[in-house]
Amino acid sequence: MQIGTREGDRQIAIIGHGLTLPDRFELEPRIVLDSVVPKLELDMAARGSHDLTDYAAMVSTHEFGNFCVNVEDTSGAKQLSIKAWNALWIFHLLSVACRSPCFSLYAVTSAGHYSSANRTIFVRPRKEIATAIADQLNWAKRYKPTFYKLIDDPKFNTAMRCYGNAHSRFDLDVRIMLLWSGIEGPFIGGR
């Protein structure tokens, strides 16, 4: 999985699933949550995908993308890519803030470069989609710096990745195992 950019890209939209948003919401300067998801143009996606895996991720998930995280950076493609990669944690933060799982699907840049934004090409859509309310989004905005500090702790990092990845898996046994690993992980081992 990679969040790809090309020279000249200034914005990237990371399409997500699991939440609806009543309005655009600025999480921080140049990172905006939006309910308007860019329409996937299959021909453009085929030309703009790094490889077949990226294209397959978009084709298999574009129908249930219901919000996006728009990331902007004008200092170059590499910085935009790094900022977008780090913004993938926002999906975990929103899951906690809204008390409902959400996850990333794929990303598209302002210049039409497409890439997968999920470790799994084929994901299970959620049956129930939560609506994020203003209090939850404001909570996420207020505690985002604290959340990012916690992510630096390997145990918390692993726990959040297990929790976030569990909800998009098809097999119930794999979902349960990931959730259990996320719960158990912070309490096992040294550090």
Contact map, one row per residue, 1 for C-alpha under 8 A:
11100000000000000000000000000000000000000000000000000000000000000000000000000000000000000000000000000000000000000011111000000000000000000000000000000000000000000000000000000000000000000000000
11110000000000000000000000000000000000000000000000000000000000000000000000000000000010000000000000000000000000000011100000000000000000000000000000000000000000000000000000000000000000000000000
11111000000000000000000000000000000000000000000000000000000000000000000000000000100110000000000000000000001000000011100000000000000000000000000000000000000000000000000000000000000000000000000
01111100000000000000000000000000000000000000000001000000000000000000000000000000100000000000000000000000000000001110000000000000000000000000000000000000000000000000000000000000000000000000000
00111110100000000000000000000000000000000000000000000000000000000000000000001101100000000000000000000000000010001000000000000000000000000000000000000000000000000000000000000000000000000000000
00011111100000000000000000000000000000000000000000000000000000000000000000001000000000000000000000000000000000101000000000000000000000000000000000000000000000000000000000000000000000000000000
00001111100000000000000000000000000000000000000000000000000000000000000000011000000000000000000000000000000000000000000000000000000000000000000000000000000000000000000000000000000000000000000
00000111110000000000000000000000000000000000000000000000000000000000000000011000000000000000000000000000000000100000000000000000000000000000000000000000000000000000000000000000000000000000000
00001111111100000000000000000000000000000000000000000000000000000000000001011001000000000000000000000000000011100000000000000000000000000000000000000000000000000000000000000000000000000000000
00000001111100000000000000000000000000000000000000000000000000000000000111111001000000000000000000000000000011000000000000000000000000000000000000000000000000000000000000000000000000000000000
00000000111110000000000000000000000000000000000000000000000000000000011111000001000000000000000000000000000011000000000000000000000000000000000000000000000000000000000000000000000000000000000
00000000111111000000000000000000000000000000000000000000000000000000011100000001000100000000000000000000001111000000000000000000000000000000000000000000000000000000000000000000000000000000000
00000000001111100000000000000000000001000000000000000000000000000001111000000000000000000000000000000000001111000000000000000000000000000000000000000000000000000000000000000000000000000000000
00000000000111110000000000000000000000000000000000000000000000000001111000000000000100000000000000000001111100000000100000000000000000000000000000000000000000000000000000000000000000000000000
00000000000011111000000000000000000010000000000000000000000000001111100000000000000000000000000000000001111000000000000000000000000000000000000000000000000000000000000000000000000000000000000
00000000000001111110000000000000000000000000000000000000000000001111100000000000000000000010000000000111110000000000000000000000000000000000000000000000000000000000000000000000000000000000000
00000000000000111110000000000000000000000000000000000000000000011110000000000000000000000000000000000111100000000000000000001100000000000000000000000000000000000000000000000000000000000000000
00000000000000011111000000000000000000000000000000000000000000000100000000000000000000000000000000011110000000000000000000001101110000000000000000000000000000000000000000000000000000000000000
00000000000000011111100000000000000000000000000000000000000000000110000000000000000000000000000000010100000000000000000000000000111100000000000000000000000000000000000000000000000000000000000
00000000000000000111110000000000001000000000000000000000000000000110000000000000000000000000000000000000000000000000000000000000111100000000000000000000000000000000000000000000000000000000000
00000000000000000011111100000000111000000000000000000000000000000010000000000000000000000000000000000000000000000000000000000000001110000000000000000000000000000000000000000000000000000000000
00000000000000000001111100000000001000000000000000000000000000000000000000000000000000000000000000000000000000000000000000000000001110000000000000000000000000000000000000000000000000000000000
00000000000000000000111110000000011000000000000000000000000000000000000000000000000000000000000000000000000000000000000000000000000000000000000000000000000000000000000000000000000000000000000
00000000000000000000111111000001111000000000000000000000000000000000000000000000000000000000000000000000000000000000000000000000000000000000000000000000000000000000000000000000000000000000000
00000000000000000000001111100001110000000000000000000000000000000000000000000000000000000000000000000000000000000000000000000000000000001000000000000000000000000000000000000000000000000000000
00000000000000000000000111111111100000000000000000000000000000000000000000000000000000000000000000000000000000000000000000000000000000000000000000000000000000000000000000000000000000000000000
00000000000000000000000011111011100000000000000000000000000000000000000000000000000000000000000000000000000000000000000000000000000000001001100000000000000000000000000000000000000000000000000
00000000000000000000000001111111000000000000000000000000000000000000000000000000000000000000000000000000000000000000000000000000000000000000100000000000000000000000000000000000000000000000000
00000000000000000000000001111111000000000000000000000000000000000000000000000000000000000000000000000000000000000000000000000000000000000000000000000000000000000000000000000000000000000000000
00000000000000000000000001011111000000000000000000000000000000000000011110000000000000000000000000000000000000000000000000000000000000000000000000000000000000000000000000000000000000000000000
00000000000000000000000001111111100000000000000000000000000000000000111100000000000000000000000000000000000000000000000000000000000000000000000000000000000000000000000000000000000000000000000
00000000000000000000000111111111110000000000000000000000000000000000111000000000000000000000000000000000000000000000000000000000000000000000000000000000000000000000000000000000000000000000000
00000000000000000000100111100011111000000000000000000000000000000011110000000000000000000000000000000000000000000000000000000000000000000000000000000000000000000000000000000000000000000000000
00000000000000000000101110000001111110000000000000000000000000000011110000000000000000000000000000000000000000000000000000000000000000000000000000000000000000000000000000000000000000000000000
00000000000000000001111100000000111110000000000000000000000000000111000000000000000000000000000000000000000000000000000000000000000000000000000000000000000000000000000000000000000000000000000
00000000000000000000000000000000011111000000000000000000000000000111000000000000000000000000000000000000000000000000000000000000000000000000000000000000000000000000000000000000000000000000000
00000000000000100000000000000000011111100000000000000000000000001111000000000000000000000000000000000000000000000000000000000000000000000000000000000000000000000000000000000000000000000000000
00000000000010000000000000000000000111110000000000000000000000000000000000000000000000000000000000000000000000000000000000000000000000000000000000000000000000000000000000000000000000000000000
00000000000000000000000000000000000011111000000000000000000000000000000000000000000000000000000000000000000000000000000000000000000000000000000000000000000000000000000000000000000000000000000
00000000000000000000000000000000000001111100100000000000000001000000000000000000000000000000000000000000000000000000000000000000000000000000000000000000000000000000000000000000000000000000000
00000000000000000000000000000000000000111111100000000000000000000000000000000000000000000000000000000000000000000000000000000000000000000000000000000000000000000000000000000000000000000000000
00000000000000000000000000000000000000011111110000000000001000000000000000000000000000000000000000000000000000000000000000000000000000000000000000000000000000000000000000000000000000000000000
00000000000000000000000000000000000000001111111000000000000000000000000000000000000000000000000000000000000000000000000000000000000000000000000000000000000000000000000000000000000000000000000
00000000000000000000000000000000000000001111111100000000000000000000000000000000000000000000000000000000000000010000000000000000000000000000000000000000000000000000000000000000000000000000000
00000000000000000000000000000000000000011111111110000010010000000000000000000000000000000000000000000000000000011100000000000000000000000000000000000000000000000000000000000000000000000000000
00000000000000000000000000000000000000000111111110000010000000000000000000000000000000000000000000000000000000000000000000000000000000000000000000000000000000000000000000000000000000000000000
00000000000000000000000000000000000000000011111110000000000000000000000000000000000000000000000000000000000000000000000000000000000000000000000000000000000000000000000000000000000000000000000
00000000000000000000000000000000000000000001111111000000000000000000000000000000000000000000000000000000000000011100000000000000000000000000000000000000000000000000000000000000000000000000000
00000000000000000000000000000000000000000000111111110110000000000000000000000000000000000000000000000000000000001110000000000000000000000000000000000000000000000000000000000000000000000000000
00010000000000000000000000000000000000000000000111110110000000000000000000000000000000000000000000000000000000001110000000000000000000000000000000000000000000000000000000000000000000000000000
00000000000000000000000000000000000000000000000011111110000000000000000000000000000000000000000000000000000000000000000000000000000000000000000000000000000000000000000000000000000000000000000
00000000000000000000000000000000000000000000000011111111000000000000000000000000000000000000000000000000000000000000000000000000000000000000000000000000000000000000000000000000000000000000000
00000000000000000000000000000000000000000000000000111111100000000000000000000000000000000000000000000000000000000001000010000000000000000000000000000000000000000000000000000000000000000000000
00000000000000000000000000000000000000000000000011111111110000000000000000000000000000000000000000000000010000000111000010000000000000000000000000000000000000000000000000000000000000000000000
00000000000000000000000000000000000000000000110011111111111000000000000000000000000000000000000000000000000000000111000000000000000000000000000000000000000000000000000000000000000000000000000
00000000000000000000000000000000000000000000000000011111111100000000000000000000000000000000000000000000000000000000000010000000000000000000000000000000000000000000000000000000000000000000000
00000000000000000000000000000000000000000000000000001111111110000000000000000000000000000000000000000000110000000001000111000000000000000000000000000000000000000000000000000000000000000000000
00000000000000000000000000000000000000000000100000000111111111000000000000000000000000000000000000000000110000000011000000000000000000000000000000000000000000000000000000000000000000000000000
00000000000000000000000000000000000000000100000000000011111111000000000000000000000000000000000000000000000000000000000000000000000000000000000000000000000000000000000000000000000000000000000
00000000000000000000000000000000000000000000000000000001111111100000000000000000000000000000000000000000000000000000000011000000000000000000000000000000000000000000000000000000000000000000000
00000000000000000000000000000000000000000000000000000000111111111000000000000000000000000000000000000000100000000000000001100000000000000000000000000000000000000000000000000000000000000000000
00000000000000000000000000000000000000010000000000000000011111111000000000000000000000000000000000000000100000000000000000000000000000000000000000000000000000000000000000000000000000000000000
00000000000000000000000000000000000000000000000000000000000111111000000000000000000000000000000000000000000000000000000000000000000000000000000000000000000000000000000000000000000000000000000
00000000000000001000000000000000000000000000000000000000000011111100000000000000000000000000000000000000000000000000000000001000000000000000000000000000000000000000000000000000000000000000000
00000000000000111000000000000000000010000000000000000000000011111111000000000000000000000000000000000000100000000000000000000000000000000000000000000000000000000000000000000000000000000000000
00000000000000111111000000000000001110000000000000000000000000011111000000000000000000000000000000000000000000000000000000000000000000000000000000000000000000000000000000000000000000000000000
00000000000000111011100000000000111110000000000000000000000000001111100000000000000000000000000000000000000000000000000000000000000000000000000000000000000000000000000000000000000000000000000
00000000000011110000000000000000111110000000000000000000000000001111110000000000000000000000000000000000000000000000000000000000000000000000000000000000000000000000000000000000000000000000000
00000000000011110000000000000011110000000000000000000000000000000011111000000000000000100000000000000000000000000000000000000000000000000000000000000000000000000000000000000000000000000000000
00000000001111000000000000000111110000000000000000000000000000000001111100000000000000000000000000000000000000000000000000000000000000000000000000000000000000000000000000000000000000000000000
00000000001111000000000000000111000000000000000000000000000000000000111110000001001100100000000000000000000000000000000000000000000000000000000000000000000000000000000000000000000000000000000
00000000011100000000000000000110000000000000000000000000000000000000011111000001000000000000000000000000000000000000000000000000000000000000000000000000000000000000000000000000000000000000000
00000000011000000000000000000100000000000000000000000000000000000000001111110011001000000000000000000000000000000000000000000000000000000000000000000000000000000000000000000000000000000000000
00000000111000000000000000000000000000000000000000000000000000000000000111110001000000000000000000000000000000000000000000000000000000000000000000000000000000000000000000000000000000000000000
00000000010000000000000000000000000000000000000000000000000000000000000011111011000000000000000000000000000000000000000000000000000000000000000000000000000000000000000000000000000000000000000
00000011110000000000000000000000000000000000000000000000000000000000000011111111000000000000000000000000000000000000000000000000000000000000000000000000000000000000000000000000000000000000000
00001111110000000000000000000000000000000000000000000000000000000000000000111111100000000000000000000000000000000000000000000000000000000000000000000000000000000000000000000000000000000000000
00001000000000000000000000000000000000000000000000000000000000000000000000011111110000000000000000000000000000000000000000000000000000000000000000000000000000000000000000000000000000000000000
00000000000000000000000000000000000000000000000000000000000000000000000010111111111000000000000000000000000000000000000000000000000000000000000000000000000000000000000000000000000000000000000
00001000111100000000000000000000000000000000000000000000000000000000001111111111111100000000000000000000000000000000000000000000000000000000000000000000000000000000000000000000000000000000000
00111000000000000000000000000000000000000000000000000000000000000000000000001111111110000000000000000000000000000000000000000000000000000000000000000000000000000000000000000000000000000000000
00000000000000000000000000000000000000000000000000000000000000000000000000000111111111000000000000000000000000000000000000000000000000000000000000000000000000000000000000000000000000000000000
00000000000000000000000000000000000000000000000000000000000000000000001010000011111111100000000000000000000000000000000000000000000000000000000000000000000000000000000000000000000000000000000
00100000000101000000000000000000000000000000000000000000000000000000001000000001111111110000000000000000000000000000000000000000000000000000000000000000000000000000000000000000000000000000000
01100000000000000000000000000000000000000000000000000000000000000000000000000000111111110000000000000000000000000000000000000000000000000000000000000000000000000000000000000000000000000000000
00000000000000000000000000000000000000000000000000000000000000000000000000000000011111111000000000000000000000000000000000000000000000000000000000000000000000000000000000000000000000000000000
00000000000000000000000000000000000000000000000000000000000000000000101000000000001111111110000000000000000000000000000000000000000000000000000000000000000000000000000000000000000000000000000
00000000000000000000000000000000000000000000000000000000000000000000000000000000000111111111000000000001000000000000100000000000000000000000000000000000000000000000000000000000000000000000000
00000000000000000000000000000000000000000000000000000000000000000000000000000000000001111111100000000000000000000000000000000000000000000000000000000000000000000000000000000000000000000000000
00000000000000000000000000000000000000000000000000000000000000000000000000000000000000111111110000000000000000000000000000000000000000000000000000000000000000000000000000000000000000000000000
00000000000000010000000000000000000000000000000000000000000000000000000000000000000000111111111000000111000000000000000000000000000000000000000000000000000000000001000000000000000000000000000
00000000000000000000000000000000000000000000000000000000000000000000000000000000000000011111111100001110000000000000000000000000000000000000000000000000000000011001000000000000000000000000000
00000000000000000000000000000000000000000000000000000000000000000000000000000000000000001111111110000000000000000000000000000000000000000001000100100000000000000000000000000000000000000000000
00000000000000000000000000000000000000000000000000000000000000000000000000000000000000000111111111101100000000000000000000000000000000001001000000000000000000000000000000000000000000000000000
00000000000000000000000000000000000000000000000000000000000000000000000000000000000000000011111111111100000000000000000000000000000000000000000000000000000000000001000000000000000000000000000
00000000000000000000000000000000000000000000000000000000000000000000000000000000000000000001111111111000000000000000000000000000000000000000000000000000000000000000000000000000000000000000000
00000000000000000000000000000000000000000000000000000000000000000000000000000000000000000000111111100000000000000000000000000000000000011011000000000000000000000000000000000000000000000000000
00000000000000000000000000000000000000000000000000000000000000000000000000000000000000000000011111111000000000000000000000000000010110011000000000000000000000000000000000000000000000000000000
00000000000000000000000000000000000000000000000000000000000000000000000000000000000000000000011111111000000000000000000000000000000000000000000000000000000000000000000000000000000000000000000
00000000000000000110000000000000000000000000000000000000000000000000000000000000000000000000001101111100000000000000000000000000010000000000000000000000000000000000000000000000000000000000000
00000000000000000100000000000000000000000000000000000000000000000000000000000000000000000001011101111110000000000000000000000000000000000000000000000000000000000001001000000000000000000000000
00000000000000011110000000000000000000000000000000000000000000000000000000000000000000000011011000011111000000000000000000000000000000000000000000000000000000000001001000000000000000000000000
00000000000000011100000000000000000000000000000000000000000000000000000000000000000000000011000000001111100000000000010000000000000000000000000000000000000000000001101100000000000000000000000
00000000000001111000000000000000000000000000000000000000000000000000000000000000000000010010000000000111110000000000110000000000000000000000000000000000000000000000000000000000000000000000000
00000000000001111000000000000000000000000000000000000000110011001000000000000000000000000000000000000011111000000001110000000000000000000000000000000000000000000000000000000000000000000000000
00000000000001110000000000000000000000000000000000000100110000000000000000000000000000000000000000000001111100000111110000000000000000000000000000000000000000000000000000000000000000000000000
00100000000111100000000000000000000000000000000000000000000000000000000000000000000000000000000000000000111110000111100000000000000000000000000000000000000000000000000000000000000000000000000
00000000000111000000000000000000000000000000000000000000000000000000000000000000000000000000000000000000011111011110000000000000000000000000000000000000000000000000000000000000000000000000000
00001000111110000000000000000000000000000000000000000000000000000000000000000000000000000000000000000000001111111100000000000000000000000000000000000000000000000000000000000000000000000000000
00000000111110000000000000000000000000000000000000000000000000000000000000000000000000000000000000000000000111111000000000000000000000000000000000000000000000000000000000000000000000000000000
00000101100000000000000000000000000000000000000000000000000000000000000000000000000000000000000000000000000011111000000000000000000000000000000000000000000000000000000000000000000000000000000
00000000000000000000000000000000000000000001100100000000000000000000000000000000000000000000000000000000000111111100000000000000000000000000000000000000000000000000000000000000000000000000000
00011100000000000000000000000000000000000000100111000000000000000000000000000000000000000000000000000000000111111110000000000000000000000000000000000000000000000000000000000000000000000000000
00010000000000000000000000000000000000000000100111000110000000000000000000000000000000000000000000000000011110011111000000000000000000000000000000000000000000000000000000000000000000000000000
11110000000000000000000000000000000000000000000011000110010000000000000000000000000000000000000000000000011100001111100000000000000000000000000000000000000000000000000000000000000000000000000
11100000000000000000000000000000000000000000000000001110110000000000000000000000000000000000000000000000111000000111111010000000000000000000000000000000000000000000000000000000000000000000000
11100000000001000000000000000000000000000000000000000000000000000000000000000000000000010000000000000001111000000011111000000000000000000000000000000000000000000000000000000000000000000000000
10000000000000000000000000000000000000000000000000000000000000000000000000000000000000000000000000000011110000000001111110000000000000000000000000000000000000000000000000000000000000000000000
10000000000000000000000000000000000000000000000000000000000000000000000000000000000000000000000000000000000000000001111110000000000000000000000000000000000000000000000000000000000000000000000
00000000000000000000000000000000000000000000000000000000100000000000000000000000000000000000000000000000000000000000011111100000000000000000000000000000000000000000000000000000000000000000000
00000000000000000000000000000000000000000000000000001101100100000000000000000000000000000000000000000000000000000001011111100000000000000000000000000000000000000000000000000000000000000000000
00000000000000000000000000000000000000000000000000000000100110000000000000000000000000000000000000000000000000000000000111110000000000000000000000000000000000000000000000000000000000000000000
00000000000000000000000000000000000000000000000000000000000010000000000000000000000000000000000000000000000000000000000111111000000000000000000000000000000000000000000111000000000000000000000
00000000000000000000000000000000000000000000000000000000000000000000000000000000000000000000000000000000000000000000000001111100000000000000000000000000000000000000001111000000000000000000000
00000000000000001100000000000000000000000000000000000000000000010000000000000000000000000000000000000000000000000000000000111110000000000000000000000000000000000000000100000000000000000000000
00000000000000001100000000000000000000000000000000000000000000000000000000000000000000000000000000000000000000000000000000011111100000000000000000000000000000000000001100000000000000000000000
00000000000000000000000000000000000000000000000000000000000000000000000000000000000000000000000000000000000000000000000000001111100000000000000000000000000000000000000000000000000000000000000
00000000000000000100000000000000000000000000000000000000000000000000000000000000000000000000000000000000000000000000000000000111110000000000000000000000000000000000000000000000000000000000000
00000000000000000111000000000000000000000000000000000000000000000000000000000000000000000000000000000000000000000000000000000111111000000000000000000000000000000000000000000000000000000000000
00000000000000000111000000000000000000000000000000000000000000000000000000000000000000000000000001010000000000000000000000000001111100000000000000000000000000000000000000000000000000000000000
00000000000000000011110000000000000000000000000000000000000000000000000000000000000000000000000000000000000000000000000000000000111110000000000000000000000000000000000000000000000000000000000
00000000000000000011110000000000000000000000000000000000000000000000000000000000000000000000000001000000000000000000000000000000011111011000000000000000000000000000000000000000000000000000000
00000000000000000000110000000000000000000000000000000000000000000000000000000000000000000000000001000000000000000000000000000000001111111000000000000000000000000000000000000000000000000000000
00000000000000000000000000000000000000000000000000000000000000000000000000000000000000000000000000000000000000000000000000000000000111111100000000000000000000000000000000000000000000000000000
00000000000000000000000000000000000000000000000000000000000000000000000000000000000000000000000000000000000000000000000000000000000011111110000000000000000000000000000000000000000000000000000
00000000000000000000000000000000000000000000000000000000000000000000000000000000000000000000000011000000000000000000000000000000000111111111000000000000000000000000000000000000000000000000000
00000000000000000000000010100000000000000000000000000000000000000000000000000000000000000000010011000000000000000000000000000000000111111111100000000000000000000000000000000000000000000000000
00000000000000000000000000000000000000000000000000000000000000000000000000000000000000000000000000000000000000000000000000000000000001111111110000000000000000000000000000000000000000000000000
00000000000000000000000000000000000000000000000000000000000000000000000000000000000000000000000010000000000000000000000000000000000000111111111000000000000000000000000000000000000000000000000
00000000000000000000000000100000000000000000000000000000000000000000000000000000000000000000110010000000000000000000000000000000000000011111111100000000000000000000000000000000000000000000000
00000000000000000000000000110000000000000000000000000000000000000000000000000000000000000000000000000000000000000000000000000000000000001111111100000000000000000000000000000000000000000000000
00000000000000000000000000000000000000000000000000000000000000000000000000000000000000000000000000000000000000000000000000000000000000000111111110000000000000000000000000000000000000000000000
00000000000000000000000000000000000000000000000000000000000000000000000000000000000000000000000000000000000000000000000000000000000000000011111111100000000000000000000000000000000000000000000
00000000000000000000000000000000000000000000000000000000000000000000000000000000000000000000100000000000000000000000000000000000000000000001111111110000000000000000000000000000000000000000000
00000000000000000000000000000000000000000000000000000000000000000000000000000000000000000000000000000000000000000000000000000000000000000000011111111000000000000000000000000000000000000000000
00000000000000000000000000000000000000000000000000000000000000000000000000000000000000000000000000000000000000000000000000000000000000000000001111111100000000000000000000000000000000000000000
00000000000000000000000000000000000000000000000000000000000000000000000000000000000000000000100000000000000000000000000000000000000000000000001111111110000000000000000000000000000000000000000
00000000000000000000000000000000000000000000000000000000000000000000000000000000000000000000000000000000000000000000000000000000000000000000000111111111000000000000000000000000000000000000000
00000000000000000000000000000000000000000000000000000000000000000000000000000000000000000000000000000000000000000000000000000000000000000000000011111111100000000000000000000000000000000000000
00000000000000000000000000000000000000000000000000000000000000000000000000000000000000000000000000000000000000000000000000000000000000000000000001111111100110000000000000000000000000000000000
00000000000000000000000000000000000000000000000000000000000000000000000000000000000000000000000000000000000000000000000000000000000000000000000000111111110110000000000000000000000000000000000
00000000000000000000000000000000000000000000000000000000000000000000000000000000000000000000000000000000000000000000000000000000000000000000000000011111110110000000000000000000000000000000000
00000000000000000000000000000000000000000000000000000000000000000000000000000000000000000000000000000000000000000000000000000000000000000000000000001111111110000000000000000000000000000000000
00000000000000000000000000000000000000000000000000000000000000000000000000000000000000000000000000000000000000000000000000000000000000000000000000000011111111000000000000000000000000000000000
00000000000000000000000000000000000000000000000000000000000000000000000000000000000000000000000000000000000000000000000000000000000000000000000000000000111111100000000000000000000000001100000
00000000000000000000000000000000000000000000000000000000000000000000000000000000000000000000000000000000000000000000000000000000000000000000000000000111111111110000000000000000000000000100000
00000000000000000000000000000000000000000000000000000000000000000000000000000000000000000000000000000000000000000000000000000000000000000000000000000111111111111000000000000000000000000000000
00000000000000000000000000000000000000000000000000000000000000000000000000000000000000000000000000000000000000000000000000000000000000000000000000000000011111111100000000000000000001001000000
00000000000000000000000000000000000000000000000000000000000000000000000000000000000000000000000000000000000000000000000000000000000000000000000000000000001111111110000000000000000011101100000
00000000000000000000000000000000000000000000000000000000000000000000000000000000000000000001000000000000000000000000000000000000000000000000000000000000000111111111000000000000000001000000000
00000000000000000000000000000000000000000000000000000000000000000000000000000000000000000001000000000000000000000000000000000000000000000000000000000000000011111111100000000000000001000000000
00000000000000000000000000000000000000000000000000000000000000000000000000000000000000000000000000000000000000000000000000000000000000000000000000000000000001111111110000000000011011000000000
00000000000000000000000000000000000000000000000000000000000000000000000000000000000000000000000000000000000000000000000000000000000000000000000000000000000000111111111000000000011001000000000
00000000000000000000000000000000000000000000000000000000000000000000000000000000000000000011001000001110000000000000000000000000000000000000000000000000000000011111111100000000000000000000000
00000000000000000000000000000000000000000000000000000000000000000000000000000000000000000000000000000010000000000000000000000000000000000000000000000000000000001111111110000000010000000000000
00000000000000000000000000000000000000000000000000000000000000000000000000000000000000000000000000000000000000000000000000000000000000000000000000000000000000000111111110000111011000000000000
00000000000000000000000000000000000000000000000000000000000000000000000000000000000000000000000000001110000000000000000000010100000000000000000000000000000000000011111110000010000000000000000
00000000000000000000000000000000000000000000000000000000000000000000000000000000000000000000000000000010000000000000000000111100000000000000000000000000000000000001111111000000000000000000000
00000000000000000000000000000000000000000000000000000000000000000000000000000000000000000000000000000000000000000000000000110000000000000000000000000000000000000000111111110110000000000000000
00000000000000000000000000000000000000000000000000000000000000000000000000000000000000000000000000000000000000000000000000110000000000000000000000000000000000000000000111110110000000000000000
00000000000000000000000000000000000000000000000000000000000000000000000000000000000000000000000000000000000000000000000000000000000000000000000000000000000000000000000011111110000000000000000
00000000000000000000000000000000000000000000000000000000000000000000000000000000000000000000000000000000000000000000000000000000000000000000000000000000000000000000000011111111000000000000000
00000000000000000000000000000000000000000000000000000000000000000000000000000000000000000000000000000000000000000000000000000000000000000000000000000000000000000000000000111111100000000000000
00000000000000000000000000000000000000000000000000000000000000000000000000000000000000000000000000000000000000000000000000000000000000000000000000000000000000000000010011111111110000000000000
00000000000000000000000000000000000000000000000000000000000000000000000000000000000000000000000000000000000000000000000000000000000000000000000000000000000000000000011011111111111000000000000
00000000000000000000000000000000000000000000000000000000000000000000000000000000000000000000000000000000000000000000000000000000000000000000000000000000000000000000010000011111111100000000000
00000000000000000000000000000000000000000000000000000000000000000000000000000000000000000000000000000000000000000000000000000000000000000000000000000000000000000000000000001111111110000000000
00000000000000000000000000000000000000000000000000000000000000000000000000000000000000000000000000000000000000000000000000000000000000000000000000000000000000000110110000000111111111000000000
00000000000000000000000000000000000000000000000000000000000000000000000000000000000000000000000000000000000000000000000000000000000000000000000000000000000000000110010000000011111111100000000
00000000000000000000000000000000000000000000000000000000000000000000000000000000000000000000000000000000000000000000000000000000000000000000000000000000000000000000000000000001111111110000000
00000000000000000000000000000000000000000000000000000000000000000000000000000000000000000000000000000000000000000000000000000000000000000000000000000000000000100100000000000000111111111000000
00000000000000000000000000000000000000000000000000000000000000000000000000000000000000000000000000000000000000000000000000000000000000000000000000000000000001111110000000000000011111111100000
00000000000000000000000000000000000000000000000000000000000000000000000000000000000000000000000000000000000000000000000000000000000000000000000000000000000000100000000000000000001111111100000
00000000000000000000000000000000000000000000000000000000000000000000000000000000000000000000000000000000000000000000000000000000000000000000000000000000000000000000000000000000000111111111000
00000000000000000000000000000000000000000000000000000000000000000000000000000000000000000000000000000000000000000000000000000000000000000000000000000000001001100000000000000000000011111111000
00000000000000000000000000000000000000000000000000000000000000000000000000000000000000000000000000000000000000000000000000000000000000000000000000000000001100100000000000000000000001111111100
00000000000000000000000000000000000000000000000000000000000000000000000000000000000000000000000000000000000000000000000000000000000000000000000000000000000000000000000000000000000000011111100
00000000000000000000000000000000000000000000000000000000000000000000000000000000000000000000000000000000000000000000000000000000000000000000000000000000000000000000000000000000000000011111110
00000000000000000000000000000000000000000000000000000000000000000000000000000000000000000000000000000000000000000000000000000000000000000000000000000000000000000000000000000000000000000111111
00000000000000000000000000000000000000000000000000000000000000000000000000000000000000000000000000000000000000000000000000000000000000000000000000000000000000000000000000000000000000000001111
00000000000000000000000000000000000000000000000000000000000000000000000000000000000000000000000000000000000000000000000000000000000000000000000000000000000000000000000000000000000000000000111
